[in-house]
Amino acid sequence: MTVKTPEAYMIGRRAELMAELFLQDLNPDFVAKPTSDFGYDFYLGFQNPNGGINNYAVQVKATSRPVPSQFPIKTRLYKLLTYSNIPAFLIVVDVKQNKLYYACFSPEMPKDFQETKTIIRIPVTEVNDLVKEDLRKKLSG
């Protein structure tokens, strides 16, 4: 268990709540929170046109600083999000500016990935209404 300072806890909790509201706003069939911490903060599912459910894992990262166009994450987290059998994406929350950013993962991204690095920079997209609608369509298939 990681001990957080009160400020770090509040930043993390605010980001988690903002991300959950964002995920609910995508109108999935479900948003679920895992009962134990093993890498993902949320699961969500969308009914697809063929009658199945498209499931996704979500990792949330919080910051109180401006978010660069390429957000740094640990290589271990990158591998978890990229090489799992369930598609995953990252939500980065700037709690001071009330802005959200996201990145979807595939083994091909990013092109400059090297396994020897401990940190990798992931291109993120700022969320706005147009991006939100595109993401909703992408996730529901």
C-alpha positions in Angstrom: 0.0 0.0 0.0 1.4 3.4 -1.0 1.2 6.1 1.6 0.2 9.4 0.0 0.4 12.9 1.4 -3.0 14.6 1.8 -2.3 16.8 -1.2 -1.3 13.8 -3.4 -4.4 11.9 -2.2 -6.7 14.8 -3.1 -5.2 15.2 -6.5 -5.5 11.5 -7.2 -9.1 11.3 -5.9 -10.2 14.4 -7.9 -8.7 12.9 -11.0 -10.4 9.6 -10.4 -13.8 11.3 -9.9 -13.4 13.4 -13.0 -12.4 10.4 -15.1 -15.4 8.4 -13.8 -17.7 11.2 -14.8 -16.1 11.4 -18.2 -16.4 7.6 -18.7 -20.1 7.7 -17.7 -20.6 10.6 -20.2 -19.5 8.2 -22.9 -22.7 6.2 -22.2 -21.3 2.8 -21.8 -23.4 -0.2 -20.8 -21.3 -0.4 -17.6 -18.5 1.3 -15.7 -16.9 -0.9 -13.1 -14.1 -0.3 -10.5 -11.9 -3.3 -9.7 -12.0 -4.5 -6.1 -8.2 -4.7 -5.8 -5.4 -2.7 -7.4 -3.7 -4.6 -10.1 -3.1 -2.0 -12.7 -6.4 -0.7 -14.0 -8.7 1.9 -12.4 -11.9 1.2 -14.4 -13.5 -1.3 -16.8 -16.2 -0.3 -19.2 -18.2 -2.0 -21.8 -20.2 -1.0 -24.8 -22.7 -3.1 -26.7 -21.4 -3.5 -30.2 -23.6 -3.8 -33.4 -23.2 -7.5 -33.5 -24.8 -8.1 -30.1 -21.5 -8.5 -28.2 -19.9 -6.3 -25.6 -16.7 -4.4 -26.3 -14.7 -4.3 -23.0 -11.9 -1.9 -22.1 -9.6 -1.3 -19.3 -8.7 2.2 -18.2 -5.8 3.6 -16.3 -6.1 7.1 -14.8 -3.1 9.4 -14.2 -3.4 12.6 -12.2 -1.4 15.8 -12.4 -1.6 19.4 -11.2 0.7 20.6 -13.9 0.1 21.3 -17.6 0.0 18.2 -19.7 2.5 18.0 -22.5 1.6 16.6 -25.9 3.5 13.4 -25.0 2.8 12.3 -21.4 5.5 10.3 -19.6 4.6 6.9 -18.1 6.6 4.0 -16.8 7.6 1.3 -19.2 6.0 -1.3 -17.0 2.6 0.5 -17.2 3.0 0.9 -21.0 3.5 -2.9 -21.3 0.5 -3.6 -19.1 -1.8 -1.4 -21.2 -0.4 -2.5 -24.5 0.1 -6.2 -24.2 -3.0 -7.3 -22.3 -5.7 -9.3 -23.9 -8.2 -6.5 -23.3 -7.8 -3.2 -25.1 -6.8 -0.4 -22.7 -6.5 3.3 -22.7 -5.0 6.0 -20.5 -6.8 9.1 -19.1 -4.6 11.9 -17.9 -6.4 14.5 -15.7 -5.1 18.0 -15.2 -6.9 18.7 -11.9 -6.0 22.4 -11.9 -7.3 23.2 -15.4 -10.1 20.6 -15.3 -8.9 19.1 -18.5 -8.7 15.5 -19.6 -6.5 13.8 -22.1 -6.5 10.3 -23.4 -4.4 7.8 -25.3 -5.3 4.4 -26.8 -2.7 1.7 -26.9 -1.5 -0.7 -29.5 1.8 -2.6 -29.9 2.9 -0.4 -32.8 2.9 2.8 -30.7 5.0 4.8 -30.1 7.6 4.2 -32.8 10.5 5.2 -30.6 9.8 2.7 -27.9 12.8 1.0 -26.5 12.5 -1.6 -23.8 15.6 -0.4 -22.0 13.9 2.9 -21.1 12.2 3.2 -17.7 10.0 6.0 -19.0 8.2 6.2 -22.3 6.4 9.3 -23.7 2.9 8.6 -25.0 1.1 11.0 -27.4 -2.1 12.2 -25.7 -5.2 13.9 -27.2 -7.1 16.6 -25.3 -10.7 15.7 -24.7 -13.4 18.1 -26.1 -16.9 17.4 -27.3 -15.9 16.4 -30.8 -13.1 14.1 -29.5 -15.6 12.6 -26.9 -18.1 11.7 -29.6 -15.3 10.1 -31.8 -14.1 8.1 -28.8 -17.6 6.9 -28.0 -18.0 5.7 -31.6 -14.6 4.0 -31.6 -15.3 2.2 -28.4 -18.8 1.0 -29.3 -17.5 -0.3 -32.6 
